[in-house]
Amino acid sequence: MCDICVMNSVKEKMLSRRSFFKGAALTGAAAMASTISAPPALAAGHGTVEDLTHTLSEDFPTYFGAPGYSAEQTFKFADNGFNLLNLAINEHTGTHIDAPLHFSADGLSVDEIEVSNLVAPLCVIDIAAKAAEDVDAQVTPDDIQAWIDANGDIPAHACVAMHSGWGAKTGGDEYRGFDGTAQHYPGFHVEAAQMLLETGAGSIASDTLSLDHGISADFATHYAWLPTGRFGIENLANLDRVPAAGATLIIGAPKHRGGTGGPARIFAMV
């Protein structure tokens, strides 16, 4: 067979295979569309995406004060033709998830969180003005009720986030607020967490180092919330860029076996 004949034969087979796979893909997509519907928060449509994740580095503040992240470059492009870092990370460093296992003996680990709960309507409770006057401010049941009065019921499986203004303070000592004895930053009052348990919310989130306010000595909010099978998010960024209601939170949770949490890439579709 001549060279041109071989080439034409190969082209015909390639075109035939492409047509087959294209048709199969369209058929599969149609079948999926007939059986899967988008969650209401996604179906409503969104125009922008806001990154709610702080950049992870050795300098990012941690609850215990010591660095929670380090990176060693073991392969370099100049020497090896590619770059590769070995990372050492405390699970609860930077923008991260608190899995139920973090504060319970046998709760869900981070890899066991249902993926359907990682796409959630976002409810932002703004206490920035109150926190500017009192670094130990807390989200209270009154704050939650005010949000409901203004925006309607909290949607099922929603993530309820506290915006205290602390996300802009990560570059200094004020973020941790350690006075030599205790830390000082806003958080959720335990009664607020208990109220949210009755709403069907699936997660709570803070723009500080903890779900509890800094001076808490008993982690009452952690113990009220996480053992119920719900999860938390700490150290969110840029909550001032998203509305009080209507955005959809995408939670890129880590999936390591038995994890009590871990750094996550989190963004909001607005």
N, C-alpha and C positions, 0 to 999 in steps of 0.2 A: 504494500500500500504506500502511496506517495506521502511525502511529509505534509503537504497541504491537506490531504485527505484525513490524515491522523489528527491534525489540528482542528479541522472542522468537526470531526467526530467527537473529540473531547469537548469542544464548545457546546455542541448540541446536548451532550450528556449533562454538562454543568448547568445549562439553561433549564433542562428538564428537572434536575434536582432542586434548583432554586425555586422553580414554579411549585414543585411539590411541597417544599418546606414553607414557602410563603402562604400557600393555601392552607397547610396544616396549622400554621400560626394563627391565621385569621379565623379558622374554624375553632381552634382552641380558645381564642380570645372571646369569640361570640358565645361559646359554651360557658366560659367563666362569667361573662357579663350577665348571663341569664340566671346565674346561681349566686352571685356575690353582689351585694349592694354596699355602697360607700357609707361609712358612719355619717350621721347627720351633720356633724361639725365639718367634715370634709366636703360633703355634697353641697354645702352652701357656697363653696368657692372662696378663694383667697387671692389677694393681690401681691403680697410681699412676704418675705421670710426674714425673721429676726433671730440672730444668734444669741442665745441666752447662756452661753458657755464661756467661762473664763479660760484663758490660755494657761495650761498646766506648766509649771516651772519649779525650780528649786526654791524660788523666792516666795511662792504663794503661801499665805498664812495658813496655819493648821491649828486645830483645837489644842494640841499638846505643846505647840510652840516650835518643836523641832521640824526640820524639813521632812516632807512626806513623799518626796519625789527625787529621783536622781537618774541620770542617763549617762551611759558610757558608750562612746562610739568605738565599736570593735572592728568595723570595716569602713574604709574610706575609699571614695571613688578614685582618688589619685593613685592609690596603691593597689586597690582590689577590683576596680571597675564597677563598684556599687557601694552604696552607703547603708549601714545598719547600726542601730542602737540597741543596747541592752538596757532595759528599764527596771528600776526598783521603785515600787509604788505602794504606799499605804492606801488601802481600799478607800479610806474616807478623806481623800485629799482633792482639793480643787472642786469643781462642779461635779457632784457625785450623787449616787443613789444610796439610801439606807434601805436595805432589804429587811423584811420582817425578822429574819434570823439575827439581825444585829442586836436586837433587844428582846429575844425570846429564846427559850431552850431548844425548841424544835420547829421554829417558823420557817417559812419559805426562804430558800437561798435566792440570790439574785438571778441565777439561771432558771429558776422555777417560776418567776413572775410571768403571768400570762401575757403573751405579746399583744393581745387585744387591749390590755390596760396601759400599754406604752404609747398609745395614741389617744389623747384625752382632751376634752374641752378645757380651756384654761380660764380660771377665775382669779383675777388679781385684786387682792385687798390692799389698798394703799393706806399705810399708816406713817408715811414719810414725815408729815408735818408733826405728828405726835412724837415720833422718834427723834426729830430734831430738837425737841424740848426735853426728852427723857431717853437716855441711851438704853435704859432697861425697859422700855416700852414693850407691850405685848399685844398681839391680836386677841381681842376678847369676843365673847358672844355678841356684844353690842356692835362691834365692827362687822361681824358676819351678817347680822340682821340688817344693818344699814346697806350692805352690799345687796342683799336679797331684795330689800325695798326698792333699790334703784335699778336692779338688773333682772329680777325674777328669780325663780328657784335655781339652786345649784344643780347642774345637770348630773345625771348618773355617771359614775366613773370619772368625774372631773378631777383635775388637779387644782387645788386651791393654794395660791401662792401669796406669800407676804412680801409686799414691796415696802421696804423700810428706808431705802436710799443707801443702804450699806454697800451695795454693789460697786459704788464709785470709790470706796475707801480701801480697796485691797492693797494699795501701794504703801500704806503706812501703818503705824501701830494702832491707830484708832479702830481698825477693822476687828482686831482681836480684843482690844480694850482691856488688856490685863493691867491691873493696878498693883500687882504684887501678891494679891490674895485671891481675887476673883476676876472673871472676865465680864465685860459689859457690852452687850449688843442686844437688839430686839429678838423676839421669838414668838411662838404661839403659847398662849395661856392654856393650861390643861383643860379648862372648861370650854375653850373654843374647839379644841380637838374633840372633846366629847360631843359637842354640838354637831360637829361635822360628821361624826360617825352616824348620826341619824339622818343625814342628807343623802347618803349614797356616794359621797365623794370617794375616789379611789386612792388619792395621794395628796399630801400636803408638801409645800416647798417653801424655802426661805432664801433670802439673799444674804444670809449671814452664815456663820460657822455651824449653827445648830438649829434644830427645830425648836428646842427650848431656848429661852432667853439666856444670855451669858452667865448671869449670876445664879442660875438654877443649880442646886446641889443634889437634886434627886432625879433629874431627867424625867419628870412626871409626864411631859407630853410624849416623849419617846415611848414610855411604858404604856401609855394609854392608847397610842396609835399603832405602833408596829406589831404587837402581838395579835392584833385583829386580822392579820393577813394583808394589811395595806402597807404601802411603802412611802418613803419620804425622799425629798431631794433637798440638798443643801448647796449653798454658794452659787445660786443663780445670778446671772448678769443681765443687765439691760432691761429690767422689768419696766423701766420708765418709757420704753419704746413700744409697748404693747397695750392694747385697751383693757379695760376692766373685764369685759366679756366679749365673746365672739371669736377669739383666736383658738387655734388648735395646737396643742403641744405635742411635739414628736420627741420621744425620749429614747435616745440611743443607748440603752442599758448594756453593760458588759455581760458576758455569758460564761463566766468561769465557774466550774463546778464547786458547789459548797460556799460560794462567796457571800459575805455579809453585806456587800455593796460594791461600789467601784466607780471610778471616774466615768462620766458619760458625756456624750455630745448631745446637747439639747437645744432645740430651736422651735420657734413658734411660727406657724403659718397664719398670717393676719389678713 
